[in-house]
Structures are given as C-alpha cells and as structure tokens.
Amino acid sequence: MSQLSRAIRVDRTSPVPLYFQVAQALEQAIESGELPHGTRLENEIQLADQLGLSRPTMRRAIQYLVDKGLLVRKRGVGTQVVQARVKRSIELTSLYDDLAKSNQRPTTKVLRNEIEPASGQAAHALGVPEGTPVIALERLRYAGGEPLALLRNHLPTDLVELSTEALEEHGLYELLRAAGVHPRVASQTIGARAARTAEARLLNEAKGAPLLTMKRTTYADNGRAVEYGDHVYRASLYSFELTLVGH
C-alpha cells in the first residue's frame, strides 16, 4: 500500500459521500505539502483497489480536484498535482508571511525601488502633499516558482531604509517591524479586473485574464499611515478567505 493511500481514511458509516471524503483527504495532502507540485498519482484503478473503493467513486474524487484546479490529467503522463491555490485570510498580514506559513516557498523579484514624488492616491493615502518624496516599490512575488502577484507599494521615506537585497530576502512587514514600525490596522478594498499587457507578461497569464486586486492603506500603532499598497493577484492561483459570524 502506498504512502498516499495510507494517509486516506474513509468512514463508511458517515453520511458524507465516500468520493468527497477521499477528495478532502487528497486536498489536505496537497495544501500541507505532503503531495508537492508535480507529484504523479497512481492510476484510479490502483488507488481504488488499495482503498477498497469502486472505480467510479475514485474517478469522481479525482475529477472533483481536477475541477478545483488542484490536479490535472495529462495524456501519456497521468494525473499530477498542480500548484495549489493560495488561500489568504482577511487579516493584517503580508503575502510573504502567509506564503511562508503555508509552505509555498515565497521568492521575490524587485522590479523597482526608488524615491519619487507622491501623486494621486498614494499621496492621499499616506496623508502627505502631492510632490512629497516617497519610497516607490514594485515587486513580483513567486510561490513555488510560479509568479503569483505584482505588488506596488508607497511608503514615507523616514520610516525605514529598504535595500533591494533585503526586499528580495524578506517580506515588507517583516522589514518594517525590524525597524520598529508595527503595522496595526488597515483599510482595504478588494476587487477584480482583466490583466493588462505588461501585467499578463509578468504574471505568465494571457492578456485579459482575470486578476484579483487589493488596495490597502496600513497604519502603525501611533495612527500614522505607513504604507499604501496596490496589488494584483492571479485569480487562477489565489483567493481571499473570510469567516463571517451571524448575530
């Protein structure tokens, strides 16, 4: 019996359908990294035999995960694990921290790190007059070797010194905290739009592909605005997750 089939437990007395129990166990193994990107699964007949399930049940479980974008069927290769979608809770955290916690191996390519005059939304968000010098960052964030997000940030120049080398090795909030600046609360807007030509090229998507957007103004514990972010994420690999409580 394979390690994968040993990790799958089904409860035949449960009202939860068997195919869904198998799919959930496989999804947990993918998201935990037990089944990393590129792993090839045994064929459905072998897995069904090892688990004592019918082939249609096993096929339905696999198809469920194919439909969710976690598995892909390739002719001549079989069924493989694809890059797991990053689920991000709506909390005041950085993308780098979230990826690291979920074993997604974050890496960063810094496209721009310079001082420029604040204009438009950045000046308004940071509470400074237009033309005030601010730090302007543009970074491409990868997860598991795949481009995931294009991050544009503006910060006051007197908060922290940000070298390109440090930005490639650490998350922005980690660098802020190391400088004694503690992000405490943020105002955030989430939306969606089609990828523009330059964004599509950087994110390895087709022009017009759906992107998730996030605009965020972050405040330190003294109430000062310390960062304005304007980010886009690949909708095929990324989602926001919320927990709603009724009253």
N, C-alpha and C positions, 0 to 999 in steps of 0.2 A: 504493500500500500504506500502511495506517495505521501510526502510531507503535506502537500496541499489537501489531499483527501482526508488525512488525519485531522487537519485543522477544521474541517467542516463537520458540524454536528447537526443532525436533523431530529426533530421531536415529532414522531408520528401521531402523538396524542394531541398536538397543538392545533388550534383552528387556523393557524397561519399556513397557507399553501406551501407544500414542500419546495416548489421551484423558487418561491420567494425567500424561504429560509436559506437555501443554497446561494441565491444571488446576494443576500445580505452578508453572508459569511465571506464570499469572494470579494465583495466591495470593501469590507473591513480590512481584508488582507492586502488589497491594493492600496488603500488610503494609509495604512500603517507602514507601508514599505516592505512588507513580507513578500509581496509579489511586485517587484520593481518594474519600471518601464522597460518593455522589450521582452518580458518573460513569455515563453510559449507554453500554453496549456496543453495537457494531454487531450486526446480527442474525446468527443462526447460519449462514445461507446465505452471507452476505458473508465472514464470518470463515473459514468452511470453504474457500471459493474462494481467498481470499488465502493461506491456509496450505497449499493443495493437499491438504486432507483431506476425507474424506467427511462428509456432514451428520450421520449418526448418531454419528460419533466426536466431532464438535464439540458435539453436543447432550449427549452423555454427560459431556464435560468440564464443560460449564456446569451440568448437573444435579448433578454432584459438589460443586461450590462452592455451589450453592443448598442442598443438604443440609447442608453445613458452616456455613451461615448467613452466608456472605460475599457472596452475590449474592441478589437477589430478582427474580422475574418479576412485572411489573405490567401489567395489561391496558391497552392503549392507550398505554403508555409504553415497554415493552420490558424489557430486563434491566439492572438497576442494581446498583452496588456499595453494600453496606450497611456500617454501622460495623464495622470489623474487631475481632474479639475480642482483648482484651489478654492476652498470654501473659506470665506473671511467673515467672521462675526463683526457686527457693528459695534466696535469698541475703539477706544483711543489707543491704537497700536500702530506700528509701522508695518508695511508689507514685508520688509526684510525679517522682522521678528516673527511674523506669522508663518512665513515660509520655513524659517529655521525650525520652529516648533513642530511643524508638520513633516519634517524630514524631506523637504523639497529641494535642498541644496541650492540656496539662492546665490547668484552671482550678479555683478553689476558692471555695465559699461558706461562710463561717464562721457556724454556727448558734448556737454557744455558746463563750464564752471567759471563764471566771470562776474564782474561788477557792472551793472548797467543802471540807467535812470529808471526809477519806478514809474509805471504808467498804468492807466486804466484800473482794472480790477485788483491788480497786485497792490497798487498804492492805497486804494480804498480799504482793502482787506487788512493791510498792515498798519493802517491809520497814519500814513505819512503823506506829505505833499507830493504831487507828481513831480518827477525830476529828482527826488531824493535817491542817492545811490543805494542799491540793494544787491544782495547776492542773488544771481540767477543760475539755477541748476537745471540741467536736462540729463536724465539718466535712463538707460534701458535695463530693465530688471529681467533676469532669466530665472527659471525654475527647472531644475533637472536638465539644463542645457537648452531649453526652449525659451524663446522670447515671450514674456508674459505681459509686461506693462511698460508704458512710456510715461515717465514721471517728470513733471515740470514743477519746480519749487522756487519761491522767492522768500528771502529772509533778510532781516535787518543786518547791516554789516558789523554792528558792535557786539553781536552775541557770541560768535564762535568763528574760529578760523577753520576753513574746510579745504583741505588739500584733495586733489584728485585721487591720490593714492589711498587716503583714508576713506573716501566715499566709495571706492571700489572694494574695500575690505569690510566696511561696517554700514549699518543702517543709519539713516539721518537722525532718528530719535535717539539712538544709542550715542551718537556723537554729541548731540545736544545735552543729554544727561551727563556725559563725561565732562562737559564744560560748565556744569552747574545750572543748566536750564532745564526745567522739568515741565514738559507738556502736561496740562491738567484737564483742559476741556476744549472742545472743538465744535464749530458749526460746519455741517457737512451736507452737501447736496449730491444725490446720485441720479444719474440719467443714462441715456443711451443715444448713440448716433452711428452713422456709417463711417468707415475708415477713409481718411483722405490718402492721397497718393503716397506722401512721404511716410505717414504712419503705417500704411499697409506694407511698405517695403521693409521698414524696421521690425515690424511685428510678424513678418512672414505670413501675412494674410492677403487676400485679394482686395483690390480697391473696392470700397463699398461694403465690405464685410462688417457685421455688427460688432460694435465696441461698447463696453460699459464705461461710463465716465464718472469721475468723482472730483468735486471741488471742495476743498476743506481749508478753513482758517483755524489755526491752532493757537491757543492761549496758554501762557505759563501760569504758575500758581500765584503770581503777582498781578494777573489780569492783563498783561501785555500780550499783544499779538506777536507771535514769534515765527510763524510760518504760514505761507499761503501755497497750497498745492493744487495743481490742475492736472489730473492723471487720466489716462485711458488704459483699459484692460481688454485683452482678448476674451470675448464672450464665450468662445469655444473651450476655454481653459479656466475660466474664473467666474465666481459668483459671490454675491453678498448673502449672508445668512443672518436672519433676525429671529429673536424669540419674542413673541407677543403674549402679554398677560391680560386676561379679561378681568373686569371689575364687576 
